[in-house]
């Protein structure tokens, strides 16, 4: 899936994102609204990952979505 598809289906995909990154709250995911950069930033912040690690996780998740 590409980012346009992710944004368009964010309400449905938000639950899958929360399954993968359980520490992210509904409010945080609502604010991200499928925005890759915001999602990467949230994962970095919550999980203490490097930018590269968070980007890789988001990209892998997007491919599987």
PQR file of N, CA, C, O and H, with PARSE charges and radii, in Angstrom:
ATOM      1  N   UNK A   1       0.840  -1.183   0.000 -0.4000 1.5000
ATOM      2  CA  UNK A   1       0.000   0.000   0.000 -0.0000 2.0000
ATOM      3  C   UNK A   1       0.883   1.244   0.000  0.5500 1.7000
ATOM      4  O   UNK A   1       1.936   1.266   0.638 -0.5500 1.4000
ATOM      5  N   UNK A   2       0.456   2.262  -0.708 -0.4000 1.5000
ATOM      6  CA  UNK A   2       1.213   3.507  -0.667 -0.0000 2.0000
ATOM      7  C   UNK A   2       0.561   4.456   0.345  0.5500 1.7000
ATOM      8  O   UNK A   2      -0.500   4.167   0.899 -0.5500 1.4000
ATOM      9  H   UNK A   2      -0.399   2.244  -1.227  0.4000 1.0000
ATOM     10  N   UNK A   3       1.217   5.583   0.568 -0.4000 1.5000
ATOM     11  CA  UNK A   3       0.731   6.500   1.614 -0.0000 2.0000
ATOM     12  C   UNK A   3      -0.641   7.073   1.291  0.5500 1.7000
ATOM     13  O   UNK A   3      -1.427   7.301   2.210 -0.5500 1.4000
ATOM     14  H   UNK A   3       2.079   5.818   0.118  0.4000 1.0000
ATOM     15  N   UNK A   4      -0.957   7.312   0.037 -0.4000 1.5000
ATOM     16  CA  UNK A   4      -2.290   7.825  -0.302 -0.0000 2.0000
ATOM     17  C   UNK A   4      -3.367   6.813   0.073  0.5500 1.7000
ATOM     18  O   UNK A   4      -4.425   7.184   0.580 -0.5500 1.4000
ATOM     19  H   UNK A   4      -0.319   7.126  -0.710  0.4000 1.0000
ATOM     20  N   UNK A   5      -3.094   5.537  -0.178 -0.4000 1.5000
ATOM     21  CA  UNK A   5      -4.043   4.491   0.190 -0.0000 2.0000
ATOM     22  C   UNK A   5      -4.160   4.376   1.713  0.5500 1.7000
ATOM     23  O   UNK A   5      -5.251   4.185   2.250 -0.5500 1.4000
ATOM     24  H   UNK A   5      -2.234   5.236  -0.590  0.4000 1.0000
ATOM     25  N   UNK A   6      -3.034   4.494   2.390 -0.4000 1.5000
ATOM     26  CA  UNK A   6      -3.034   4.426   3.865 -0.0000 2.0000
ATOM     27  C   UNK A   6      -3.889   5.560   4.423  0.5500 1.7000
ATOM     28  O   UNK A   6      -4.731   5.334   5.292 -0.5500 1.4000
ATOM     29  H   UNK A   6      -2.147   4.649   1.954  0.4000 1.0000
ATOM     30  N   UNK A   7      -3.675   6.782   3.927 -0.4000 1.5000
ATOM     31  CA  UNK A   7      -4.450   7.928   4.417 -0.0000 2.0000
ATOM     32  C   UNK A   7      -5.940   7.739   4.142  0.5500 1.7000
ATOM     33  O   UNK A   7      -6.774   8.051   4.991 -0.5500 1.4000
ATOM     34  H   UNK A   7      -2.991   6.966   3.222  0.4000 1.0000
ATOM     35  N   UNK A   8      -6.271   7.232   2.966 -0.4000 1.5000
ATOM     36  CA  UNK A   8      -7.669   7.045   2.598 -0.0000 2.0000
ATOM     37  C   UNK A   8      -8.375   5.992   3.432  0.5500 1.7000
ATOM     38  O   UNK A   8      -9.586   6.064   3.637 -0.5500 1.4000
ATOM     39  H   UNK A   8      -5.593   6.979   2.276  0.4000 1.0000
ATOM     40  N   UNK A   9      -7.627   5.022   3.910 -0.4000 1.5000
ATOM     41  CA  UNK A   9      -8.206   3.932   4.694 -0.0000 2.0000
ATOM     42  C   UNK A   9      -7.763   3.976   6.156  0.5500 1.7000
ATOM     43  O   UNK A   9      -7.800   2.958   6.848 -0.5500 1.4000
ATOM     44  H   UNK A   9      -6.643   4.963   3.743  0.4000 1.0000
ATOM     45  N   UNK A  10      -7.346   5.145   6.624 -0.4000 1.5000
ATOM     46  CA  UNK A  10      -6.751   5.245   7.946 -0.0000 2.0000
ATOM     47  C   UNK A  10      -7.659   4.738   9.057  0.5500 1.7000
ATOM     48  O   UNK A  10      -7.188   4.084   9.987 -0.5500 1.4000
ATOM     49  H   UNK A  10      -7.316   5.972   6.062  0.4000 1.0000
ATOM     50  N   UNK A  11      -8.946   5.029   8.976 -0.4000 1.5000
ATOM     51  CA  UNK A  11      -9.851   4.598  10.051 -0.0000 2.0000
ATOM     52  C   UNK A  11      -9.845   3.082  10.197  0.5500 1.7000
ATOM     53  O   UNK A  11      -9.885   2.561  11.312 -0.5500 1.4000
ATOM     54  H   UNK A  11      -9.329   5.561   8.221  0.4000 1.0000
ATOM     55  N   UNK A  12      -9.794   2.375   9.071 -0.4000 1.5000
ATOM     56  CA  UNK A  12      -9.760   0.915   9.127 -0.0000 2.0000
ATOM     57  C   UNK A  12      -8.379   0.410   9.557  0.5500 1.7000
ATOM     58  O   UNK A  12      -8.270  -0.576  10.286 -0.5500 1.4000
ATOM     59  H   UNK A  12      -9.762   2.798   8.165  0.4000 1.0000
ATOM     60  N   UNK A  13      -7.341   1.085   9.103 -0.4000 1.5000
ATOM     61  CA  UNK A  13      -5.974   0.625   9.380 -0.0000 2.0000
ATOM     62  C   UNK A  13      -5.471   1.029  10.759  0.5500 1.7000
ATOM     63  O   UNK A  13      -4.494   0.473  11.260 -0.5500 1.4000
ATOM     64  H   UNK A  13      -7.429   1.885   8.511  0.4000 1.0000
ATOM     65  N   UNK A  14      -6.136   1.990  11.364 -0.4000 1.5000
ATOM     66  CA  UNK A  14      -5.707   2.466  12.685 -0.0000 2.0000
ATOM     67  C   UNK A  14      -5.680   1.326  13.698  0.5500 1.7000
ATOM     68  O   UNK A  14      -4.776   1.263  14.531 -0.5500 1.4000
ATOM     69  H   UNK A  14      -6.930   2.442  10.958  0.4000 1.0000
ATOM     70  N   UNK A  15      -6.645   0.439  13.640 -0.4000 1.5000
ATOM     71  CA  UNK A  15      -6.683  -0.700  14.558 -0.0000 2.0000
ATOM     72  C   UNK A  15      -5.491  -1.618  14.354  0.5500 1.7000
ATOM     73  O   UNK A  15      -4.927  -2.129  15.321 -0.5500 1.4000
ATOM     74  H   UNK A  15      -7.380   0.490  12.964  0.4000 1.0000
ATOM     75  N   UNK A  16      -5.105  -1.830  13.104 -0.4000 1.5000
ATOM     76  CA  UNK A  16      -3.937  -2.657  12.826 -0.0000 2.0000
ATOM     77  C   UNK A  16      -2.663  -1.989  13.326  0.5500 1.7000
ATOM     78  O   UNK A  16      -1.749  -2.653  13.817 -0.5500 1.4000
ATOM     79  H   UNK A  16      -5.563  -1.414  12.318  0.4000 1.0000
ATOM     80  N   UNK A  17      -2.615  -0.672  13.193 -0.4000 1.5000
ATOM     81  CA  UNK A  17      -1.450   0.066  13.696 -0.0000 2.0000
ATOM     82  C   UNK A  17      -1.371  -0.061  15.217  0.5500 1.7000
ATOM     83  O   UNK A  17      -0.285  -0.204  15.780 -0.5500 1.4000
ATOM     84  H   UNK A  17      -3.357  -0.133  12.794  0.4000 1.0000
ATOM     85  N   UNK A  18      -2.519  -0.007  15.871 -0.4000 1.5000
ATOM     86  CA  UNK A  18      -2.516  -0.108  17.327 -0.0000 2.0000
ATOM     87  C   UNK A  18      -2.151  -1.521  17.785  0.5500 1.7000
ATOM     88  O   UNK A  18      -1.559  -1.692  18.850 -0.5500 1.4000
ATOM     89  H   UNK A  18      -3.401   0.109  15.414  0.4000 1.0000
ATOM     90  N   UNK A  19      -2.501  -2.530  16.989 -0.4000 1.5000
ATOM     91  CA  UNK A  19      -2.081  -3.892  17.322 -0.0000 2.0000
ATOM     92  C   UNK A  19      -0.561  -4.009  17.271  0.5500 1.7000
ATOM     93  O   UNK A  19       0.050  -4.644  18.130 -0.5500 1.4000
ATOM     94  H   UNK A  19      -2.982  -2.390  16.124  0.4000 1.0000
ATOM     95  N   UNK A  20       0.038  -3.395  16.263 -0.4000 1.5000
ATOM     96  CA  UNK A  20       1.488  -3.476  16.094 -0.0000 2.0000
ATOM     97  C   UNK A  20       2.219  -2.625  17.122  0.5500 1.7000
ATOM     98  O   UNK A  20       3.206  -3.064  17.711 -0.5500 1.4000
ATOM     99  H   UNK A  20      -0.459  -2.879  15.565  0.4000 1.0000
ATOM    100  N   UNK A  21       1.735  -1.411  17.336 -0.4000 1.5000
ATOM    101  CA  UNK A  21       2.378  -0.478  18.261 -0.0000 2.0000
ATOM    102  C   UNK A  21       1.386  -0.148  19.379  0.5500 1.7000
ATOM    103  O   UNK A  21       0.790   0.929  19.399 -0.5500 1.4000
ATOM    104  H   UNK A  21       0.933  -1.054  16.857  0.4000 1.0000
ATOM    105  N   UNK A  22       1.225  -1.081  20.292 -0.4000 1.5000
ATOM    106  CA  UNK A  22       0.215  -0.991  21.346 -0.0000 2.0000
ATOM    107  C   UNK A  22       0.347   0.182  22.291  0.5500 1.7000
ATOM    108  O   UNK A  22      -0.623   0.550  22.954 -0.5500 1.4000
ATOM    109  H   UNK A  22       1.709  -1.956  20.275  0.4000 1.0000
ATOM    110  N   UNK A  23       1.530   0.779  22.368 -0.4000 1.5000
ATOM    111  CA  UNK A  23       1.706   1.912  23.274 -0.0000 2.0000
ATOM    112  C   UNK A  23       1.158   3.212  22.700  0.5500 1.7000
ATOM    113  O   UNK A  23       1.030   4.201  23.422 -0.5500 1.4000
ATOM    114  H   UNK A  23       2.318   0.480  21.830  0.4000 1.0000
ATOM    115  N   UNK A  24       0.835   3.223  21.419 -0.4000 1.5000
ATOM    116  CA  UNK A  24       0.268   4.421  20.802 -0.0000 2.0000
ATOM    117  C   UNK A  24      -1.221   4.508  21.142  0.5500 1.7000
ATOM    118  O   UNK A  24      -1.957   3.530  21.012 -0.5500 1.4000
ATOM    119  H   UNK A  24       0.939   2.420  20.832  0.4000 1.0000
ATOM    120  N   UNK A  25      -1.645   5.671  21.572 -0.4000 1.5000
ATOM    121  CA  UNK A  25      -3.044   5.856  21.967 -0.0000 2.0000
ATOM    122  C   UNK A  25      -3.908   6.167  20.747  0.5500 1.7000
ATOM    123  O   UNK A  25      -3.399   6.511  19.680 -0.5500 1.4000
ATOM    124  H   UNK A  25      -1.047   6.465  21.679  0.4000 1.0000
ATOM    125  N   UNK A  26      -5.220   6.039  20.925 -0.4000 1.5000
ATOM    126  CA  UNK A  26      -6.157   6.402  19.860 -0.0000 2.0000
ATOM    127  C   UNK A  26      -5.967   7.859  19.446  0.5500 1.7000
ATOM    128  O   UNK A  26      -5.980   8.180  18.258 -0.5500 1.4000
ATOM    129  H   UNK A  26      -5.633   5.760  21.791  0.4000 1.0000
ATOM    130  N   UNK A  27      -5.792   8.732  20.426 -0.4000 1.5000
ATOM    131  CA  UNK A  27      -5.615  10.154  20.121 -0.0000 2.0000
ATOM    132  C   UNK A  27      -4.370  10.391  19.284  0.5500 1.7000
ATOM    133  O   UNK A  27      -4.401  11.164  18.327 -0.5500 1.4000
ATOM    134  H   UNK A  27      -5.782   8.471  21.391  0.4000 1.0000
ATOM    135  N   UNK A  28      -3.269   9.728  19.640 -0.4000 1.5000
ATOM    136  CA  UNK A  28      -2.033   9.892  18.883 -0.0000 2.0000
ATOM    137  C   UNK A  28      -2.205   9.398  17.447  0.5500 1.7000
ATOM    138  O   UNK A  28      -1.760  10.045  16.500 -0.5500 1.4000
ATOM    139  H   UNK A  28      -3.243   9.100  20.418  0.4000 1.0000
ATOM    140  N   UNK A  29      -2.853   8.252  17.300 -0.4000 1.5000
ATOM    141  CA  UNK A  29      -3.079   7.709  15.960 -0.0000 2.0000
ATOM    142  C   UNK A  29      -4.050   8.578  15.169  0.5500 1.7000
ATOM    143  O   UNK A  29      -3.909   8.712  13.953 -0.5500 1.4000
ATOM    144  H   UNK A  29      -3.214   7.726  18.070  0.4000 1.0000
ATOM    145  N   UNK A  30      -5.037   9.169  15.845 -0.4000 1.5000
ATOM    146  CA  UNK A  30      -5.955  10.085  15.169 -0.0000 2.0000
ATOM    147  C   UNK A  30      -5.198  11.304  14.645  0.5500 1.7000
ATOM    148  O   UNK A  30      -5.450  11.758  13.529 -0.5500 1.4000
ATOM    149  H   UNK A  30      -5.153   9.059  16.833  0.4000 1.0000
ATOM    150  N   UNK A  31      -4.283  11.828  15.438 -0.4000 1.5000
ATOM    151  CA  UNK A  31      -3.508  12.997  15.021 -0.0000 2.0000
ATOM    152  C   UNK A  31      -2.592  12.653  13.847  0.5500 1.7000
ATOM    153  O   UNK A  31      -2.374  13.487  12.968 -0.5500 1.4000
ATOM    154  H   UNK A  31      -4.079  11.459  16.345  0.4000 1.0000
ATOM    155  N   UNK A  32      -2.062  11.443  13.827 -0.4000 1.5000
ATOM    156  CA  UNK A  32      -1.173  11.030  12.734 -0.0000 2.0000
ATOM    157  C   UNK A  32      -1.934  10.939  11.420  0.5500 1.7000
ATOM    158  O   UNK A  32      -1.372  11.238  10.366 -0.5500 1.4000
ATOM    159  H   UNK A  32      -2.239  10.766  14.541  0.4000 1.0000
ATOM    160  N   UNK A  33      -3.198  10.533  11.455 -0.4000 1.5000
ATOM    161  CA  UNK A  33      -4.078  10.455  10.283 -0.0000 2.0000
ATOM    162  C   UNK A  33      -3.413   9.793   9.081  0.5500 1.7000
ATOM    163  O   UNK A  33      -3.639  10.205   7.944 -0.5500 1.4000
ATOM    164  H   UNK A  33      -3.655  10.290  12.310  0.4000 1.0000
ATOM    165  N   UNK A  34      -2.608   8.788   9.318 -0.4000 1.5000
ATOM    166  CA  UNK A  34      -1.969   8.081   8.219 -0.0000 2.0000
ATOM    167  C   UNK A  34      -0.745   8.773   7.665  0.5500 1.7000
ATOM    168  O   UNK A  34      -0.191   8.344   6.653 -0.5500 1.4000
ATOM    169  H   UNK A  34      -2.423   8.452  10.242  0.4000 1.0000
ATOM    170  N   UNK A  35      -0.316   9.839   8.316 -0.4000 1.5000
ATOM    171  CA  UNK A  35       0.869  10.566   7.869 -0.0000 2.0000
ATOM    172  C   UNK A  35       2.114   9.788   8.294  0.5500 1.7000
ATOM    173  O   UNK A  35       2.345   9.588   9.487 -0.5500 1.4000
ATOM    174  H   UNK A  35      -0.766  10.188   9.138  0.4000 1.0000
ATOM    175  N   UNK A  36       2.905   9.355   7.334 -0.4000 1.5000
ATOM    176  CA  UNK A  36       4.070   8.513   7.604 -0.0000 2.0000
ATOM    177  C   UNK A  36       5.044   9.191   8.560  0.5500 1.7000
ATOM    178  O   UNK A  36       5.514   8.567   9.511 -0.5500 1.4000
ATOM    179  H   UNK A  36       2.718   9.518   6.365  0.4000 1.0000
ATOM    180  N   UNK A  37       5.347  10.458   8.317 -0.4000 1.5000
ATOM    181  CA  UNK A  37       6.329  11.154   9.146 -0.0000 2.0000
ATOM    182  C   UNK A  37       5.859  11.272  10.599  0.5500 1.7000
ATOM    183  O   UNK A  37       6.648  11.100  11.528 -0.5500 1.4000
ATOM    184  H   UNK A  37       4.965  10.965   7.545  0.4000 1.0000
ATOM    185  N   UNK A  38       4.582  11.563  10.786 -0.4000 1.5000
ATOM    186  CA  UNK A  38       4.058  11.665  12.146 -0.0000 2.0000
ATOM    187  C   UNK A  38       4.073  10.309  12.833  0.5500 1.7000
ATOM    188  O   UNK A  38       4.388  10.213  14.019 -0.5500 1.4000
ATOM    189  H   UNK A  38       3.941  11.702  10.032  0.4000 1.0000
ATOM    190  N   UNK A  39       3.736   9.270  12.097 -0.4000 1.5000
ATOM    191  CA  UNK A  39       3.735   7.930  12.655 -0.0000 2.0000
ATOM    192  C   UNK A  39       5.155   7.511  13.042  0.5500 1.7000
ATOM    193  O   UNK A  39       5.370   6.944  14.113 -0.5500 1.4000
ATOM    194  H   UNK A  39       3.480   9.348  11.133  0.4000 1.0000
ATOM    195  N   UNK A  40       6.108   7.791  12.175 -0.4000 1.5000
ATOM    196  CA  UNK A  40       7.515   7.487  12.471 -0.0000 2.0000
ATOM    197  C   UNK A  40       7.944   8.224  13.744  0.5500 1.7000
ATOM    198  O   UNK A  40       8.590   7.641  14.615 -0.5500 1.4000
ATOM    199  H   UNK A  40       5.933   8.251  11.305  0.4000 1.0000
ATOM    200  N   UNK A  41       7.587   9.493  13.846 -0.4000 1.5000
ATOM    201  CA  UNK A  41       7.942  10.287  15.026 -0.0000 2.0000
ATOM    202  C   UNK A  41       7.341   9.735  16.307  0.5500 1.7000
ATOM    203  O   UNK A  41       8.008   9.693  17.341 -0.5500 1.4000
ATOM    204  H   UNK A  41       7.062   9.967  13.139  0.4000 1.0000
ATOM    205  N   UNK A  42       6.090   9.311  16.242 -0.4000 1.5000
ATOM    206  CA  UNK A  42       5.436   8.735  17.417 -0.0000 2.0000
ATOM    207  C   UNK A  42       6.131   7.445  17.860  0.5500 1.7000
ATOM    208  O   UNK A  42       6.324   7.216  19.054 -0.5500 1.4000
ATOM    209  H   UNK A  42       5.549   9.345  15.402  0.4000 1.0000
ATOM    210  N   UNK A  43       6.500   6.618  16.903 -0.4000 1.5000
ATOM    211  CA  UNK A  43       7.159   5.353  17.230 -0.0000 2.0000
ATOM    212  C   UNK A  43       8.529   5.622  17.829  0.5500 1.7000
ATOM    213  O   UNK A  43       8.934   4.959  18.783 -0.5500 1.4000
ATOM    214  H   UNK A  43       6.343   6.804  15.933  0.4000 1.0000
ATOM    215  N   UNK A  44       9.238   6.585  17.276 -0.4000 1.5000
ATOM    216  CA  UNK A  44      10.534   6.965  17.845 -0.0000 2.0000
ATOM    217  C   UNK A  44      10.376   7.388  19.302  0.5500 1.7000
ATOM    218  O   UNK A  44      11.113   6.940  20.181 -0.5500 1.4000
ATOM    219  H   UNK A  44       8.909   7.124  16.500  0.4000 1.0000
ATOM    220  N   UNK A  45       9.413   8.247  19.533 -0.4000 1.5000
ATOM    221  CA  UNK A  45       9.197   8.809  20.864 -0.0000 2.0000
ATOM    222  C   UNK A  45       8.768   7.744  21.874  0.5500 1.7000
ATOM    223  O   UNK A  45       9.322   7.663  22.971 -0.5500 1.4000
ATOM    224  H   UNK A  45       8.815   8.611  18.819  0.4000 1.0000
ATOM    225  N   UNK A  46       7.784   6.933  21.502 -0.4000 1.5000
ATOM    226  CA  UNK A  46       7.222   5.953  22.437 -0.0000 2.0000
ATOM    227  C   UNK A  46       8.138   4.768  22.694  0.5500 1.7000
ATOM    228  O   UNK A  46       8.175   4.229  23.800 -0.5500 1.4000
ATOM    229  H   UNK A  46       7.334   6.999  20.611  0.4000 1.0000
ATOM    230  N   UNK A  47       8.877   4.365  21.669 -0.4000 1.5000
ATOM    231  CA  UNK A  47       9.665   3.134  21.774 -0.0000 2.0000
ATOM    232  C   UNK A  47      11.165   3.376  21.853  0.5500 1.7000
ATOM    233  O   UNK A  47      11.934   2.424  21.987 -0.5500 1.4000
ATOM    234  H   UNK A  47       8.847   4.803  20.771  0.4000 1.0000
ATOM    235  N   UNK A  48      11.595   4.623  21.775 -0.4000 1.5000
ATOM    236  CA  UNK A  48      13.009   4.944  21.876 -0.0000 2.0000
ATOM    237  C   UNK A  48      13.829   4.377  20.722  0.5500 1.7000
ATOM    238  O   UNK A  48      14.989   4.005  20.902 -0.5500 1.4000
ATOM    239  H   UNK A  48      10.971   5.397  21.666  0.4000 1.0000
ATOM    240  N   UNK A  49      13.238   4.313  19.564 -0.4000 1.5000
ATOM    241  CA  UNK A  49      13.926   3.764  18.386 -0.0000 2.0000
ATOM    242  C   UNK A  49      14.608   4.894  17.612  0.5500 1.7000
ATOM    243  O   UNK A  49      14.252   6.065  17.743 -0.5500 1.4000
ATOM    244  H   UNK A  49      12.296   4.614  19.418  0.4000 1.0000
ATOM    245  N   UNK A  50      15.587   4.512  16.810 -0.4000 1.5000
ATOM    246  CA  UNK A  50      16.198   5.496  15.923 -0.0000 2.0000
ATOM    247  C   UNK A  50      15.221   5.806  14.798  0.5500 1.7000
ATOM    248  O   UNK A  50      14.262   5.070  14.566 -0.5500 1.4000
ATOM    249  H   UNK A  50      15.876   3.560  16.704  0.4000 1.0000
ATOM    250  N   UNK A  51      15.477   6.888  14.117 -0.4000 1.5000
ATOM    251  CA  UNK A  51      14.616   7.266  12.992 -0.0000 2.0000
ATOM    252  C   UNK A  51      14.604   6.155  11.938  0.5500 1.7000
ATOM    253  O   UNK A  51      13.554   5.815  11.392 -0.5500 1.4000
ATOM    254  H   UNK A  51      16.256   7.486  14.305  0.4000 1.0000
ATOM    255  N   UNK A  52      15.771   5.603  11.665 -0.4000 1.5000
ATOM    256  CA  UNK A  52      15.881   4.546  10.652 -0.0000 2.0000
ATOM    257  C   UNK A  52      15.081   3.306  11.056  0.5500 1.7000
ATOM    258  O   UNK A  52      14.396   2.709  10.226 -0.5500 1.4000
ATOM    259  H   UNK A  52      16.624   5.879  12.109  0.4000 1.0000
ATOM    260  N   UNK A  53      15.167   2.923  12.324 -0.4000 1.5000
ATOM    261  CA  UNK A  53      14.409   1.758  12.803 -0.0000 2.0000
ATOM    262  C   UNK A  53      12.911   1.998  12.673  0.5500 1.7000
ATOM    263  O   UNK A  53      12.173   1.133  12.200 -0.5500 1.4000
ATOM    264  H   UNK A  53      15.723   3.408  12.999  0.4000 1.0000
ATOM    265  N   UNK A  54      12.472   3.168  13.091 -0.4000 1.5000
ATOM    266  CA  UNK A  54      11.044   3.495  13.033 -0.0000 2.0000
ATOM    267  C   UNK A  54      10.569   3.549  11.582  0.5500 1.7000
ATOM    268  O   UNK A  54       9.486   3.055  11.270 -0.5500 1.4000
ATOM    269  H   UNK A  54      13.072   3.870  13.475  0.4000 1.0000
ATOM    270  N   UNK A  55      11.365   4.140  10.697 -0.4000 1.5000
ATOM    271  CA  UNK A  55      10.992   4.202   9.290 -0.0000 2.0000
ATOM    272  C   UNK A  55      10.881   2.805   8.694  0.5500 1.7000
ATOM    273  O   UNK A  55       9.955   2.524   7.933 -0.5500 1.4000
ATOM    274  H   UNK A  55      12.245   4.541  10.951  0.4000 1.0000
ATOM    275  N   UNK A  56      11.814   1.934   9.035 -0.4000 1.5000
ATOM    276  CA  UNK A  56      11.792   0.564   8.525 -0.0000 2.0000
ATOM    277  C   UNK A  56      10.526  -0.156   8.999  0.5500 1.7000
ATOM    278  O   UNK A  56       9.874  -0.851   8.221 -0.5500 1.4000
ATOM    279  H   UNK A  56      12.566   2.162   9.654  0.4000 1.0000
ATOM    280  N   UNK A  57      10.184   0.015  10.280 -0.4000 1.5000
ATOM    281  CA  UNK A  57       8.977  -0.624  10.822 -0.0000 2.0000
ATOM    282  C   UNK A  57       7.724  -0.131  10.097  0.5500 1.7000
ATOM    283  O   UNK A  57       6.863  -0.927   9.722 -0.5500 1.4000
ATOM    284  H   UNK A  57      10.714   0.580  10.912  0.4000 1.0000
ATOM    285  N   UNK A  58       7.629   1.173   9.904 -0.4000 1.5000
ATOM    286  CA  UNK A  58       6.454   1.740   9.235 -0.0000 2.0000
ATOM    287  C   UNK A  58       6.389   1.254   7.792  0.5500 1.7000
ATOM    288  O   UNK A  58       5.315   0.899   7.305 -0.5500 1.4000
ATOM    289  H   UNK A  58       8.328   1.820  10.208  0.4000 1.0000
ATOM    290  N   UNK A  59       7.522   1.235   7.108 -0.4000 1.5000
ATOM    291  CA  UNK A  59       7.535   0.776   5.717 -0.0000 2.0000
ATOM    292  C   UNK A  59       7.136  -0.695   5.621  0.5500 1.7000
ATOM    293  O   UNK A  59       6.372  -1.077   4.735 -0.5500 1.4000
ATOM    294  H   UNK A  59       8.395   1.524   7.503  0.4000 1.0000
ATOM    295  N   UNK A  60       7.649  -1.513   6.525 -0.4000 1.5000
ATOM    296  CA  UNK A  60       7.277  -2.940   6.537 -0.0000 2.0000
ATOM    297  C   UNK A  60       5.792  -3.116   6.825  0.5500 1.7000
ATOM    298  O   UNK A  60       5.126  -3.949   6.210 -0.5500 1.4000
ATOM    299  H   UNK A  60       8.270  -1.202   7.245  0.4000 1.0000
ATOM    300  N   UNK A  61       5.282  -2.328   7.760 -0.4000 1.5000
ATOM    301  CA  UNK A  61       3.866  -2.389   8.127 -0.0000 2.0000
ATOM    302  C   UNK A  61       2.993  -1.968   6.938  0.5500 1.7000
ATOM    303  O   UNK A  61       1.958  -2.578   6.671 -0.5500 1.4000
ATOM    304  H   UNK A  61       5.823  -1.651   8.259  0.4000 1.0000
ATOM    305  N   UNK A  62       3.424  -0.916   6.228 -0.4000 1.5000
ATOM    306  CA  UNK A  62       2.653  -0.438   5.079 -0.0000 2.0000
ATOM    307  C   UNK A  62       2.594  -1.507   3.982  0.5500 1.7000
ATOM    308  O   UNK A  62       1.556  -1.693   3.347 -0.5500 1.4000
ATOM    309  H   UNK A  62       4.265  -0.420   6.445  0.4000 1.0000
ATOM    310  N   UNK A  63       3.701  -2.199   3.764 -0.4000 1.5000
ATOM    311  CA  UNK A  63       3.730  -3.258   2.735 -0.0000 2.0000
ATOM    312  C   UNK A  63       2.780  -4.383   3.092  0.5500 1.7000
ATOM    313  O   UNK A  63       2.158  -4.976   2.210 -0.5500 1.4000
ATOM    314  H   UNK A  63       4.545  -2.048   4.279  0.4000 1.0000
ATOM    315  N   UNK A  64       2.661  -4.684   4.377 -0.4000 1.5000
ATOM    316  CA  UNK A  64       1.818  -5.800   4.837 -0.0000 2.0000
ATOM    317  C   UNK A  64       0.342  -5.399   4.947  0.5500 1.7000
ATOM    318  O   UNK A  64      -0.540  -6.257   4.948 -0.5500 1.4000
ATOM    319  H   UNK A  64       3.166  -4.202   5.093  0.4000 1.0000
ATOM    320  N   UNK A  65       0.083  -4.100   5.040 -0.4000 1.5000
ATOM    321  CA  UNK A  65      -1.293  -3.623   5.243 -0.0000 2.0000
ATOM    322  C   UNK A  65      -2.182  -3.856   4.048  0.5500 1.7000
ATOM    323  O   UNK A  65      -3.362  -3.506   4.078 -0.5500 1.4000
ATOM    324  H   UNK A  65       0.799  -3.402   5.039  0.4000 1.0000
TER
END
